[in-house]
């Protein structure tokens, strides 16, 4: 078995023109951070929306009749 010895510093020097340096992400101002109240409201709304989407999918998948409309099953 032969093992190749690779000089990584030479590879990095060759790659530099093709890989531009990406600047660091700038620091954000603390006043731009979301409030706890906003986060709670967002999570509540997201959870409710997810539940509605799940129920719509569940009803359509298993073709349950709508209780309010009294539609009969089609299957």
N, CA, C and O atoms as a GROMACS GRO file, in nm:
protein
  300
    1UNK      N    1   0.085  -0.117   0.000
    1UNK     CA    2   0.000   0.000   0.000
    1UNK      C    3   0.089   0.124   0.000
    1UNK      O    4   0.188   0.131   0.074
    2UNK      N    5   0.053   0.219  -0.083
    2UNK     CA    6   0.128   0.345  -0.088
    2UNK      C    7   0.038   0.458  -0.040
    2UNK      O    8  -0.081   0.460  -0.071
    3UNK      N    9   0.095   0.550   0.034
    3UNK     CA   10   0.021   0.664   0.085
    3UNK      C   11   0.081   0.789   0.022
    3UNK      O   12   0.202   0.811   0.027
    4UNK      N   13  -0.004   0.871  -0.034
    4UNK     CA   14   0.041   0.994  -0.097
    4UNK      C   15   0.053   1.103   0.009
    4UNK      O   16  -0.032   1.116   0.096
    5UNK      N   17   0.160   1.179   0.000
    5UNK     CA   18   0.177   1.294   0.089
    5UNK      C   19   0.136   1.417   0.010
    5UNK      O   20   0.198   1.452  -0.090
    6UNK      N   21   0.031   1.482   0.058
    6UNK     CA   22  -0.023   1.598  -0.011
    6UNK      C   23   0.015   1.724   0.064
    6UNK      O   24  -0.004   1.733   0.186
    7UNK      N   25   0.070   1.821  -0.008
    7UNK     CA   26   0.105   1.950   0.051
    7UNK      C   27  -0.018   2.040   0.042
    7UNK      O   28  -0.046   2.097  -0.064
    8UNK      N   29  -0.091   2.053   0.153
    8UNK     CA   30  -0.215   2.132   0.153
    8UNK      C   31  -0.190   2.281   0.135
    8UNK      O   32  -0.276   2.351   0.082
    9UNK      N   33  -0.076   2.329   0.178
    9UNK     CA   34  -0.050   2.473   0.162
    9UNK      C   35  -0.041   2.509   0.014
    9UNK      O   36  -0.084   2.618  -0.026
   10UNK      N   37   0.014   2.422  -0.066
   10UNK     CA   38   0.022   2.448  -0.210
   10UNK      C   39  -0.117   2.447  -0.272
   10UNK      O   40  -0.147   2.528  -0.359
   11UNK      N   41  -0.201   2.357  -0.227
   11UNK     CA   42  -0.338   2.350  -0.280
   11UNK      C   43  -0.416   2.476  -0.243
   11UNK      O   44  -0.494   2.527  -0.324
   12UNK      N   45  -0.396   2.525  -0.123
   12UNK     CA   46  -0.466   2.646  -0.081
   12UNK      C   47  -0.423   2.766  -0.164
   12UNK      O   48  -0.505   2.851  -0.200
   13UNK      N   49  -0.295   2.773  -0.195
   13UNK     CA   50  -0.246   2.885  -0.275
   13UNK      C   51  -0.305   2.882  -0.416
   13UNK      O   52  -0.332   2.987  -0.475
   14UNK      N   53  -0.324   2.763  -0.469
   14UNK     CA   54  -0.381   2.750  -0.603
   14UNK      C   55  -0.530   2.782  -0.604
   14UNK      O   56  -0.582   2.827  -0.706
   15UNK      N   57  -0.599   2.761  -0.494
   15UNK     CA   58  -0.743   2.776  -0.489
   15UNK      C   59  -0.786   2.922  -0.464
   15UNK      O   60  -0.899   2.958  -0.494
   16UNK      N   61  -0.700   3.002  -0.411
   16UNK     CA   62  -0.735   3.137  -0.370
   16UNK      C   63  -0.803   3.220  -0.479
   16UNK      O   64  -0.903   3.286  -0.448
   17UNK      N   65  -0.757   3.222  -0.603
   17UNK     CA   66  -0.825   3.305  -0.704
   17UNK      C   67  -0.969   3.261  -0.731
   17UNK      O   68  -1.052   3.342  -0.772
   18UNK      N   69  -0.999   3.135  -0.709
   18UNK     CA   70  -1.132   3.084  -0.739
   18UNK      C   71  -1.227   3.091  -0.620
   18UNK      O   72  -1.348   3.085  -0.637
   19UNK      N   73  -1.172   3.104  -0.503
   19UNK     CA   74  -1.253   3.109  -0.381
   19UNK      C   75  -1.232   3.245  -0.315
   19UNK      O   76  -1.136   3.262  -0.239
   20UNK      N   77  -1.320   3.340  -0.342
   20UNK     CA   78  -1.301   3.473  -0.282
   20UNK      C   79  -1.319   3.465  -0.130
   20UNK      O   80  -1.391   3.380  -0.078
   21UNK      N   81  -1.254   3.555  -0.062
   21UNK     CA   82  -1.270   3.560   0.084
   21UNK      C   83  -1.408   3.616   0.116
   21UNK      O   84  -1.447   3.721   0.066
   22UNK      N   85  -1.478   3.545   0.200
   22UNK     CA   86  -1.611   3.587   0.241
   22UNK      C   87  -1.598   3.665   0.371
   22UNK      O   88  -1.542   3.613   0.468
   23UNK      N   89  -1.648   3.788   0.375
   23UNK     CA   90  -1.633   3.867   0.498
   23UNK      C   91  -1.716   3.808   0.612
   23UNK      O   92  -1.816   3.739   0.588
   24UNK      N   93  -1.674   3.836   0.734
   24UNK     CA   94  -1.748   3.791   0.850
   24UNK      C   95  -1.886   3.857   0.853
   24UNK      O   96  -1.907   3.964   0.797
   25UNK      N   97  -1.977   3.790   0.920
   25UNK     CA   98  -2.111   3.845   0.936
   25UNK      C   99  -2.103   3.961   1.036
   25UNK      O  100  -2.049   3.945   1.145
   26UNK      N  101  -2.156   4.077   0.999
   26UNK     CA  102  -2.146   4.191   1.090
   26UNK      C  103  -2.230   4.169   1.216
   26UNK      O  104  -2.332   4.099   1.214
   27UNK      N  105  -2.186   4.228   1.324
   27UNK     CA  106  -2.260   4.219   1.451
   27UNK      C  107  -2.390   4.296   1.438
   27UNK      O  108  -2.394   4.402   1.376
   28UNK      N  109  -2.495   4.243   1.496
   28UNK     CA  110  -2.624   4.310   1.490
   28UNK      C  111  -2.646   4.394   1.616
   28UNK      O  112  -2.585   4.372   1.720
   29UNK      N  113  -2.734   4.489   1.602
   29UNK     CA  114  -2.769   4.575   1.713
   29UNK      C  115  -2.866   4.500   1.805
   29UNK      O  116  -2.962   4.440   1.755
   30UNK      N  117  -2.847   4.501   1.935
   30UNK     CA  118  -2.936   4.428   2.026
   30UNK      C  119  -3.082   4.472   2.018
   30UNK      O  120  -3.171   4.393   2.049
   31UNK      N  121  -3.107   4.596   1.976
   31UNK     CA  122  -3.246   4.641   1.966
   31UNK      C  123  -3.320   4.581   1.846
   31UNK      O  124  -3.441   4.600   1.833
   32UNK      N  125  -3.249   4.508   1.758
   32UNK     CA  126  -3.312   4.442   1.644
   32UNK      C  127  -3.361   4.302   1.680
   32UNK      O  128  -3.428   4.237   1.599
   33UNK      N  129  -3.329   4.256   1.796
   33UNK     CA  130  -3.369   4.123   1.839
   33UNK      C  131  -3.520   4.119   1.866
   33UNK      O  132  -3.578   4.217   1.914
   34UNK      N  133  -3.582   4.003   1.836
   34UNK     CA  134  -3.726   3.991   1.857
   34UNK      C  135  -3.756   3.985   2.006
   34UNK      O  136  -3.675   3.939   2.086
   35UNK      N  137  -3.874   4.032   2.040
   35UNK     CA  138  -3.916   4.028   2.181
   35UNK      C  139  -3.972   3.891   2.214
   35UNK      O  140  -4.013   3.817   2.124
   36UNK      N  141  -3.975   3.858   2.341
   36UNK     CA  142  -4.031   3.732   2.387
   36UNK      C  143  -4.180   3.725   2.350
   36UNK      O  144  -4.230   3.619   2.313
   37UNK      N  145  -4.250   3.836   2.360
   37UNK     CA  146  -4.393   3.841   2.326
   37UNK      C  147  -4.412   3.808   2.178
   37UNK      O  148  -4.504   3.734   2.144
   38UNK      N  149  -4.328   3.863   2.089
   38UNK     CA  150  -4.339   3.836   1.948
   38UNK      C  151  -4.311   3.689   1.919
   38UNK      O  152  -4.383   3.626   1.841
   39UNK      N  153  -4.207   3.633   1.981
   39UNK     CA  154  -4.174   3.492   1.961
   39UNK      C  155  -4.289   3.401   2.005
   39UNK      O  156  -4.322   3.305   1.935
   40UNK      N  157  -4.349   3.431   2.120
   40UNK     CA  158  -4.461   3.350   2.169
   40UNK      C  159  -4.580   3.358   2.074
   40UNK      O  160  -4.643   3.257   2.044
   41UNK      N  161  -4.612   3.478   2.026
   41UNK     CA  162  -4.723   3.495   1.933
   41UNK      C  163  -4.696   3.422   1.802
   41UNK      O  164  -4.785   3.358   1.746
   42UNK      N  165  -4.573   3.430   1.754
   42UNK     CA  166  -4.536   3.362   1.629
   42UNK      C  167  -4.550   3.210   1.644
   42UNK      O  168  -4.605   3.144   1.556
   43UNK      N  169  -4.500   3.155   1.754
   43UNK     CA  170  -4.509   3.011   1.776
   43UNK      C  171  -4.653   2.965   1.790
   43UNK      O  172  -4.690   2.859   1.740
   44UNK      N  173  -4.735   3.044   1.858
   44UNK     CA  174  -4.876   3.009   1.872
   44UNK      C  175  -4.944   3.008   1.736
   44UNK      O  176  -5.017   2.914   1.703
   45UNK      N  177  -4.922   3.111   1.656
   45UNK     CA  178  -4.982   3.119   1.523
   45UNK      C  179  -4.933   3.005   1.435
   45UNK      O  180  -5.012   2.945   1.362
   46UNK      N  181  -4.804   2.975   1.442
   46UNK     CA  182  -4.748   2.866   1.362
   46UNK      C  183  -4.811   2.733   1.402
   46UNK      O  184  -4.848   2.654   1.315
   47UNK      N  185  -4.824   2.708   1.531
   47UNK     CA  186  -4.883   2.582   1.579
   47UNK      C  187  -5.028   2.568   1.534
   47UNK      O  188  -5.070   2.461   1.492
   48UNK      N  189  -5.104   2.677   1.542
   48UNK     CA  190  -5.244   2.673   1.499
   48UNK      C  191  -5.253   2.648   1.348
   48UNK      O  192  -5.337   2.570   1.304
   49UNK      N  193  -5.168   2.713   1.271
   49UNK     CA  194  -5.168   2.695   1.126
   49UNK      C  195  -5.131   2.551   1.090
   49UNK      O  196  -5.193   2.490   1.003
   50UNK      N  197  -5.029   2.498   1.158
   50UNK     CA  198  -4.987   2.361   1.133
   50UNK      C  199  -5.100   2.263   1.164
   50UNK      O  200  -5.120   2.167   1.090
   51UNK      N  201  -5.173   2.286   1.271
   51UNK     CA  202  -5.285   2.199   1.308
   51UNK      C  203  -5.394   2.204   1.202
   51UNK      O  204  -5.449   2.100   1.164
   52UNK      N  205  -5.427   2.322   1.153
   52UNK     CA  206  -5.530   2.335   1.049
   52UNK      C  207  -5.487   2.262   0.923
   52UNK      O  208  -5.567   2.190   0.863
   53UNK      N  209  -5.362   2.278   0.882
   53UNK     CA  210  -5.313   2.210   0.762
   53UNK      C  211  -5.318   2.058   0.782
   53UNK      O  212  -5.357   1.985   0.692
   54UNK      N  213  -5.278   2.012   0.900
   54UNK     CA  214  -5.282   1.869   0.929
   54UNK      C  215  -5.426   1.817   0.923
   54UNK      O  216  -5.450   1.711   0.865
   55UNK      N  217  -5.521   1.891   0.981
   55UNK     CA  218  -5.660   1.846   0.980
   55UNK      C  219  -5.717   1.843   0.838
   55UNK      O  220  -5.792   1.752   0.803
   56UNK      N  221  -5.683   1.942   0.758
   56UNK     CA  222  -5.729   1.943   0.618
   56UNK      C  223  -5.674   1.821   0.545
   56UNK      O  224  -5.747   1.752   0.474
   57UNK      N  225  -5.546   1.794   0.563
   57UNK     CA  226  -5.483   1.677   0.500
   57UNK      C  227  -5.548   1.548   0.549
   57UNK      O  228  -5.576   1.459   0.470
   58UNK      N  229  -5.571   1.538   0.679
   58UNK     CA  230  -5.628   1.418   0.739
   58UNK      C  231  -5.768   1.392   0.684
   58UNK      O  232  -5.802   1.279   0.649
   59UNK      N  233  -5.850   1.498   0.678
   59UNK     CA  234  -5.988   1.484   0.629
   59UNK      C  235  -5.987   1.443   0.481
   59UNK      O  236  -6.064   1.356   0.441
   60UNK      N  237  -5.901   1.505   0.401
   60UNK     CA  238  -5.895   1.473   0.259
   60UNK      C  239  -5.839   1.334   0.235
   60UNK      O  240  -5.884   1.263   0.145
   61UNK      N  241  -5.741   1.295   0.314
   61UNK     CA  242  -5.678   1.164   0.295
   61UNK      C  243  -5.774   1.051   0.327
   61UNK      O  244  -5.784   0.955   0.251
   62UNK      N  245  -5.844   1.062   0.437
   62UNK     CA  246  -5.932   0.955   0.480
   62UNK      C  247  -6.077   0.979   0.440
   62UNK      O  248  -6.165   0.898   0.471
   63UNK      N  249  -6.102   1.090   0.370
   63UNK     CA  250  -6.232   1.122   0.312
   63UNK      C  251  -6.345   1.116   0.416
   63UNK      O  252  -6.449   1.055   0.394
   64UNK      N  253  -6.322   1.182   0.529
   64UNK     CA  254  -6.425   1.188   0.631
   64UNK      C  255  -6.531   1.289   0.590
   64UNK      O  256  -6.499   1.390   0.527
   65UNK      N  257  -6.657   1.264   0.625
   65UNK     CA  258  -6.760   1.362   0.592
   65UNK      C  259  -6.745   1.487   0.678
   65UNK      O  260  -6.701   1.480   0.793
   66UNK      N  261  -6.780   1.599   0.622
   66UNK     CA  262  -6.776   1.725   0.695
   66UNK      C  263  -6.898   1.732   0.786
   66UNK      O  264  -7.011   1.718   0.739
   67UNK      N  265  -6.876   1.753   0.914
   67UNK     CA  266  -6.988   1.755   1.010
   67UNK      C  267  -7.080   1.874   0.987
   67UNK      O  268  -7.202   1.863   1.002
   68UNK      N  269  -7.024   1.988   0.950
   68UNK     CA  270  -7.106   2.108   0.929
   68UNK      C  271  -7.185   2.100   0.799
   68UNK      O  272  -7.300   2.142   0.794
   69UNK      N  273  -7.122   2.046   0.694
   69UNK     CA  274  -7.186   2.043   0.563
   69UNK      C  275  -7.269   1.918   0.541
   69UNK      O  276  -7.357   1.916   0.454
   70UNK      N  277  -7.245   1.815   0.618
   70UNK     CA  278  -7.315   1.687   0.605
   70UNK      C  279  -7.293   1.622   0.469
   70UNK      O  280  -7.381   1.553   0.417
   71UNK      N  281  -7.171   1.645   0.410
   71UNK     CA  282  -7.139   1.580   0.284
   71UNK      C  283  -7.118   1.431   0.308
   71UNK      O  284  -7.050   1.394   0.404
   72UNK      N  285  -7.174   1.347   0.225
   72UNK     CA  286  -7.152   1.203   0.242
   72UNK      C  287  -7.012   1.165   0.192
   72UNK      O  288  -6.950   1.239   0.115
   73UNK      N  289  -6.964   1.052   0.235
   73UNK     CA  290  -6.838   1.002   0.186
   73UNK      C  291  -6.852   0.966   0.038
   73UNK      O  292  -6.958   0.922  -0.006
   74UNK      N  293  -6.745   0.986  -0.037
   74UNK     CA  294  -6.749   0.955  -0.180
   74UNK      C  295  -6.684   0.821  -0.210
   74UNK      O  296  -6.696   0.772  -0.322
   75UNK      N  297  -6.617   0.762  -0.114
   75UNK     CA  298  -6.551   0.633  -0.136
   75UNK      C  299  -6.636   0.520  -0.087
   75UNK      O  300  -6.596   0.404  -0.097
   0.00000   0.00000   0.00000
